[in-house]
Amino acid sequence: MNRHTALLAVGEFLAWWGALLVLWLVLISPVYPLELAVGAGAAGVGALVARAGRRAVAGR
């Protein structure tokens, strides 16, 4: 993996993570610090799965 593809991978992960975190925050009404941390973690897992799924489909 060269520098360019690494930056693209990080950018894609951050885009997915940000979108999923915003969705999580919109769907819960009160935002407590613990729920923010759980949302950030869940969004991180979701971003990894979304990136892996997109790479799996793009290889076809």
N, CA, C and O of each residue as an XYZ file, in Angstrom:
240
protein
N       0.856     -1.172      0.000
C       0.000      0.000      0.000
C       0.902      1.235      0.000
O       1.731      1.418      0.892
N       0.725      2.065     -1.003
C       1.547      3.273     -1.052
C       0.853      4.410     -0.290
O      -0.243      4.243      0.245
N       1.507      5.543     -0.257
C       1.001      6.668      0.537
C      -0.351      7.168      0.037
O      -1.226      7.516      0.830
N      -0.514      7.200     -1.277
C      -1.767      7.695     -1.863
C      -2.948      6.799     -1.489
O      -3.998      7.298     -1.083
N      -2.788      5.507     -1.619
C      -3.890      4.598     -1.291
C      -4.163      4.580      0.217
O      -5.304      4.394      0.640
N      -3.125      4.772      1.019
C      -3.317      4.841      2.468
C      -4.141      6.074      2.840
O      -5.028      6.000      3.691
N      -3.846      7.202      2.202
C      -4.616      8.417      2.479
C      -6.065      8.270      2.022
O      -6.983      8.744      2.691
N      -6.265      7.615      0.891
C      -7.634      7.369      0.427
C      -8.385      6.456      1.384
O      -9.569      6.671      1.642
N      -7.715      5.447      1.910
C      -8.340      4.529      2.860
C      -8.723      5.252      4.145
O      -9.815      5.047      4.675
N      -7.833      6.091      4.641
C      -8.130      6.853      5.858
C      -9.274      7.835      5.601
O     -10.161      7.992      6.439
N      -9.252      8.484      4.459
C     -10.325      9.422      4.119
C     -11.671      8.732      4.003
O     -12.686      9.254      4.464
N     -11.680      7.551      3.381
C     -12.936      6.810      3.259
C     -13.444      6.379      4.635
O     -14.635      6.487      4.928
N     -12.528      5.888      5.477
C     -12.923      5.494      6.827
C     -13.500      6.673      7.593
O     -14.535      6.539      8.245
N     -12.845      7.827      7.523
C     -13.328      9.007      8.254
C     -14.668      9.502      7.717
O     -15.505      9.975      8.485
N     -14.874      9.398      6.421
C     -16.158      9.801      5.842
C     -17.277      8.889      6.342
O     -18.334      9.368      6.752
N     -17.046      7.576      6.308
C     -18.051      6.641      6.821
C     -18.286      6.863      8.312
O     -19.426      6.886      8.775
N     -17.195      7.026      9.055
C     -17.310      7.203     10.501
C     -18.109      8.468     10.826
O     -18.990      8.447     11.685
N     -17.800      9.552     10.145
C     -18.517     10.802     10.394
C     -19.994     10.701     10.050
O     -20.844     11.171     10.806
N     -20.299     10.094      8.918
C     -21.704      9.954      8.517
C     -22.474      9.076      9.491
O     -23.605      9.397      9.856
N     -21.870      7.970      9.915
C     -22.554      7.067     10.839
C     -22.690      7.681     12.230
O     -23.692      7.455     12.908
N     -21.701      8.448     12.659
C     -21.793      9.113     13.960
C     -22.887     10.172     13.946
O     -23.656     10.280     14.901
N     -22.964     10.946     12.886
C     -24.028     11.951     12.780
C     -25.391     11.272     12.783
O     -26.316     11.753     13.438
N     -25.531     10.169     12.064
C     -26.794      9.431     12.061
C     -27.138      8.949     13.454
O     -28.289      9.060     13.876
N     -26.170      8.419     14.174
C     -26.392      7.958     15.549
C     -26.874      9.124     16.423
O     -27.826      8.977     17.189
N     -26.217     10.272     16.305
C     -26.574     11.417     17.144
C     -27.945     11.983     16.795
O     -28.635     12.511     17.667
N     -28.346     11.879     15.532
C     -29.662     12.357     15.133
C     -30.752     11.444     15.692
O     -31.835     11.912     16.044
N     -30.470     10.155     15.774
C     -31.493      9.196     16.196
C     -31.667      9.105     17.704
O     -32.672      8.562     18.164
N     -30.725      9.618     18.489
C     -30.919      9.647     19.936
C     -31.264     11.078     20.324
O     -30.747     12.026     19.732
N     -32.126     11.237     21.304
C     -32.541     12.594     21.642
C     -31.579     13.287     22.610
O     -31.013     14.315     22.241
N     -31.367     12.785     23.819
C     -30.373     13.464     24.660
C     -28.986     12.879     24.393
O     -28.823     11.661     24.315
N     -28.003     13.741     24.255
C     -26.637     13.284     23.975
C     -25.825     13.379     25.263
O     -25.400     14.458     25.676
N     -25.624     12.222     25.882
C     -24.790     12.135     27.081
C     -23.402     11.671     26.663
O     -23.252     11.047     25.613
N     -22.382     11.966     27.469
C     -21.020     11.573     27.084
C     -20.864     10.070     26.824
O     -20.156      9.678     25.896
N     -21.512      9.231     27.628
C     -21.411      7.796     27.421
C     -22.041      7.389     26.089
O     -21.491      6.549     25.376
N     -23.174      7.970     25.751
C     -23.812      7.648     24.478
C     -22.991      8.163     23.298
O     -22.990      7.550     22.230
N     -22.308      9.263     23.480
C     -21.413      9.764     22.433
C     -20.252      8.805     22.216
O     -19.864      8.540     21.078
N     -19.694      8.282     23.314
C     -18.591      7.322     23.199
C     -19.059      6.023     22.552
O     -18.363      5.465     21.704
N     -20.231      5.542     22.946
C     -20.767      4.314     22.350
C     -21.063      4.542     20.869
O     -20.782      3.677     20.039
N     -21.618      5.683     20.540
C     -21.895      6.011     19.138
C     -20.629      6.091     18.307
O     -20.602      5.629     17.166
N     -19.583      6.671     18.867
C     -18.312      6.766     18.150
C     -17.720      5.378     17.914
O     -17.178      5.101     16.844
N     -17.829      4.515     18.913
C     -17.330      3.148     18.747
C     -18.130      2.359     17.728
O     -17.564      1.667     16.881
N     -19.450      2.465     17.814
C     -20.312      1.756     16.864
C     -20.100      2.293     15.452
O     -20.106      1.524     14.490
N     -19.917      3.583     15.321
C     -19.661      4.171     14.005
C     -18.315      3.697     13.460
O     -18.178      3.490     12.255
N     -17.331      3.524     14.326
C     -16.034      3.009     13.892
C     -16.135      1.589     13.368
O     -15.549      1.259     12.337
N     -16.874      0.750     14.071
C     -17.074     -0.628     13.608
C     -17.839     -0.627     12.293
O     -17.493     -1.355     11.363
N     -18.880      0.194     12.221
C     -19.660      0.287     10.990
C     -18.832      0.792      9.821
O     -19.010      0.335      8.692
N     -17.934      1.725     10.076
C     -17.077      2.256      9.017
C     -16.112      1.191      8.505
O     -15.862      1.105      7.303
N     -15.574      0.385      9.410
C     -14.689     -0.702      8.980
C     -15.439     -1.719      8.131
O     -14.923     -2.187      7.115
N     -16.657     -2.062      8.546
C     -17.460     -3.026      7.793
C     -17.861     -2.448      6.438
O     -17.831     -3.157      5.432
N     -18.235     -1.177      6.401
C     -18.620     -0.552      5.136
C     -17.441     -0.499      4.171
O     -17.607     -0.749      2.977
N     -16.263     -0.179      4.671
C     -15.077     -0.137      3.805
C     -14.739     -1.529      3.293
O     -14.428     -1.695      2.114
N     -14.795     -2.523      4.161
C     -14.505     -3.894      3.735
C     -15.525     -4.370      2.713
O     -15.164     -5.026      1.735
N     -16.788     -4.048      2.926
C     -17.825     -4.437      1.974
C     -17.661     -3.761      0.629
O     -17.857     -4.390     -0.411
N     -17.306     -2.497      0.638
C     -17.107     -1.794     -0.628
C     -15.906     -2.369     -1.377
O     -15.947     -2.512     -2.599
N     -14.852     -2.695     -0.661
C     -13.666     -3.294     -1.316
C     -13.991     -4.670     -1.867
O     -13.488     -5.050     -2.925
N     -14.829     -5.422     -1.160
C     -15.187     -6.762     -1.636
C     -16.011     -6.676     -2.924
O     -15.816     -7.467     -3.847
N     -16.920     -5.720     -2.976
C     -17.765     -5.562     -4.157
C     -16.978     -4.965     -5.317
O     -17.208     -5.329     -6.470
N     -16.061     -4.061     -5.031
C     -15.282     -3.403     -6.089
C     -14.326     -4.377     -6.763
O     -13.905     -4.131     -7.893
N     -13.977     -5.461     -6.110
C     -13.067     -6.428     -6.684
C     -13.713     -7.326     -7.730
O     -13.016     -8.089     -8.399
N     -15.012     -7.250     -7.881
C     -15.730     -8.111     -8.834
C     -15.721     -7.520    -10.209
O     -16.277     -8.108    -11.137
